[in-house]
Amino acid sequence: MSISRQLGKRQGFIIVITLVLMLVMTTMGVGLYYSTKQTAQQVGVNVNRSETFYAAESCITEAKHWLQKKSVSGAPCINKSIGSTCHSISSTKMSKWKLSGENQMFKNRTEGQRYKCSVSLLGKVTYEGGEGVGFDIGESETYGNVLTNTKYMYRINSKGFVGNLSSEVEEVVSMIF
């Protein structure tokens, strides 16, 4: 008889243990959900930061192409004062980069990217001598007829935007004429 009484007392105890275990597992599940959600947001922010950097780099590439195109007729920006902006580039959408082979989701992401950059003349340096290598630098057979070259230095300051995030990149480019 004593065995049957103990079984009756234990039946309520099993329900309590089951409820406690369910509470612990539910708490763990909710914690895991919030942790995963936070990690996904962090990944999204990092992806957007990378995209802002690449948008800024795209503007620098476009500015370099502009400098190269203008340098055919001489040094660009020589009629502007040193340090002032001589050319600005901006894009409201990155969609101008013809993405024909990409899927629509990637095209939609690139349409949210914008950039702007400016080119300014930092200064110029005149130096004598031709171009040499190693110990031949500055040595020439025509001592009296020394060649003079002018090196122009340009600063390209660029900003890339995706939503409310931005990245700024600055590059110094030099050209010899």
C-alpha positions as CSV (number, residue, x, y, z in Angstrom):
1,M,0.0,0.0,0.0
2,S,2.8,2.4,0.7
3,I,4.0,2.1,-3.0
4,S,0.6,3.4,-4.4
5,R,0.6,6.4,-2.1
6,Q,4.1,7.5,-3.2
7,L,3.1,7.3,-6.9
8,G,0.1,9.6,-6.3
9,K,2.4,12.2,-4.6
10,R,4.9,12.2,-7.5
11,Q,2.4,12.8,-10.3
12,G,2.1,16.5,-9.4
13,F,5.8,16.9,-9.1
14,I,6.4,15.8,-12.7
15,I,4.1,18.6,-13.9
16,V,6.1,21.2,-12.0
17,I,9.4,19.9,-13.4
18,T,7.9,19.9,-16.9
19,L,6.7,23.5,-16.5
20,V,10.0,24.7,-15.2
21,L,11.9,23.1,-18.1
22,M,9.5,24.6,-20.6
23,L,10.0,28.1,-19.0
24,V,13.8,27.7,-19.2
25,M,13.7,26.5,-22.9
26,T,11.3,29.4,-23.8
27,T,13.6,31.9,-22.1
28,M,16.6,30.5,-24.0
29,G,14.6,30.6,-27.3
30,V,13.7,34.3,-26.8
31,G,17.3,35.2,-25.9
32,L,18.6,33.4,-29.0
33,Y,16.0,35.2,-31.1
34,Y,17.2,38.7,-29.9
35,S,20.8,37.7,-30.2
36,T,20.3,36.6,-33.8
37,K,18.4,39.7,-34.6
38,Q,21.1,42.0,-33.2
39,T,23.8,40.1,-35.1
40,A,21.8,40.4,-38.4
41,Q,21.6,44.2,-37.8
42,Q,25.3,44.5,-37.2
43,V,26.0,42.6,-40.5
44,G,23.7,44.9,-42.3
45,V,25.5,48.0,-41.0
46,N,28.9,46.6,-41.9
47,V,27.7,45.8,-45.5
48,N,26.3,49.3,-45.9
49,R,29.6,50.8,-44.6
50,S,31.5,48.8,-47.2
51,E,29.2,50.0,-49.9
52,T,29.7,53.6,-48.8
53,F,33.5,53.1,-49.1
54,Y,33.1,51.5,-52.6
55,A,30.9,54.4,-53.7
56,A,33.6,56.9,-52.5
57,E,36.2,54.9,-54.4
58,S,34.1,55.0,-57.5
59,C,34.0,58.8,-57.4
60,I,37.8,58.9,-57.0
61,T,38.1,56.6,-60.1
62,E,35.8,59.0,-62.0
63,A,37.9,62.0,-60.9
64,K,41.1,60.3,-62.1
65,H,39.6,59.7,-65.5
66,W,38.6,63.4,-65.6
67,L,42.2,64.4,-64.7
68,Q,43.6,62.1,-67.4
69,K,41.2,63.4,-70.0
70,K,42.0,67.1,-69.2
71,S,45.8,66.5,-69.1
72,V,45.9,65.9,-72.8
73,S,45.7,69.6,-73.4
74,G,48.0,70.5,-70.5
75,A,47.9,70.5,-66.7
76,P,44.4,70.8,-65.4
77,C,43.3,73.5,-62.9
78,I,46.4,75.7,-63.4
79,N,44.2,78.8,-63.7
80,K,42.7,78.2,-60.2
81,S,44.2,79.2,-56.9
82,I,46.0,76.5,-54.9
83,G,43.7,74.7,-52.6
84,S,40.5,75.8,-54.2
85,T,38.1,73.3,-55.9
86,C,38.5,73.2,-59.6
87,H,36.1,70.4,-60.5
88,S,33.3,68.6,-58.7
89,I,31.6,65.3,-59.4
90,S,28.4,64.0,-57.9
91,S,26.0,61.2,-58.6
92,T,22.5,60.9,-57.2
93,K,22.4,57.2,-58.2
94,M,25.0,54.6,-58.9
95,S,22.7,53.1,-61.5
96,K,24.7,54.9,-64.2
97,W,27.2,52.1,-64.0
98,K,25.3,49.8,-66.5
99,L,24.9,46.6,-64.5
100,S,23.4,44.5,-67.2
101,G,24.6,41.1,-66.0
102,E,23.5,41.5,-62.4
103,N,20.2,40.4,-60.8
104,Q,17.5,42.9,-59.9
105,M,18.2,42.8,-56.1
106,F,21.9,43.9,-56.7
107,K,20.7,46.7,-59.1
108,N,18.2,48.0,-56.5
109,R,21.0,48.1,-53.8
110,T,23.3,50.1,-56.1
111,E,20.6,52.6,-56.8
112,G,20.7,53.6,-53.1
113,Q,24.4,54.5,-53.3
114,R,25.5,58.1,-54.0
115,Y,28.8,59.9,-54.1
116,K,30.3,63.3,-54.5
117,C,33.9,64.4,-54.8
118,S,36.1,67.4,-55.6
119,V,39.4,67.9,-57.3
120,S,41.7,70.7,-56.1
121,L,45.3,71.7,-57.0
122,L,47.6,71.3,-54.1
123,G,50.7,72.8,-55.7
124,K,53.4,72.4,-58.2
125,V,57.1,71.6,-58.0
126,T,59.6,72.4,-60.8
127,Y,62.7,70.2,-60.9
128,E,65.6,69.8,-63.3
129,G,66.8,66.7,-65.0
130,G,65.2,64.0,-67.0
131,E,63.9,60.7,-65.7
132,G,66.6,58.4,-64.5
133,V,67.0,55.1,-62.7
134,G,69.2,54.3,-59.8
135,F,72.5,56.2,-59.9
136,D,71.7,57.8,-63.2
137,I,69.2,60.2,-61.7
138,G,70.1,63.8,-62.6
139,E,73.0,62.8,-64.8
140,S,72.9,63.7,-68.4
141,E,75.3,64.4,-71.3
142,T,73.8,67.8,-71.9
143,Y,74.8,69.7,-68.7
144,G,74.0,73.1,-70.0
145,N,70.7,72.1,-71.5
146,V,69.0,70.6,-68.5
147,L,65.4,69.6,-68.9
148,T,62.9,71.0,-66.5
149,N,59.8,69.2,-65.6
150,T,56.8,70.4,-63.5
151,K,55.0,68.1,-61.2
152,Y,51.4,69.1,-60.3
153,M,49.8,67.6,-57.2
154,Y,46.0,67.2,-56.9
155,R,43.9,66.3,-54.0
156,I,40.7,64.3,-54.6
157,N,38.3,64.3,-51.7
158,S,35.4,61.9,-52.0
159,K,32.4,60.9,-50.0
160,G,30.2,57.9,-50.5
161,F,26.6,57.6,-49.1
162,V,24.2,54.8,-48.5
163,G,21.1,55.9,-46.6
164,N,22.3,57.9,-43.6
165,L,25.8,56.3,-43.5
166,S,28.8,57.9,-45.2
167,S,32.5,57.2,-45.8
168,E,35.1,59.7,-46.8
169,V,38.3,59.0,-48.8
170,E,41.0,61.3,-49.8
171,E,43.7,60.6,-52.3
172,V,46.7,62.7,-53.6
173,V,47.5,62.3,-57.3
174,S,50.6,63.8,-59.1
175,M,51.1,64.4,-62.8
176,I,54.4,65.4,-64.5
177,F,54.4,67.8,-67.4
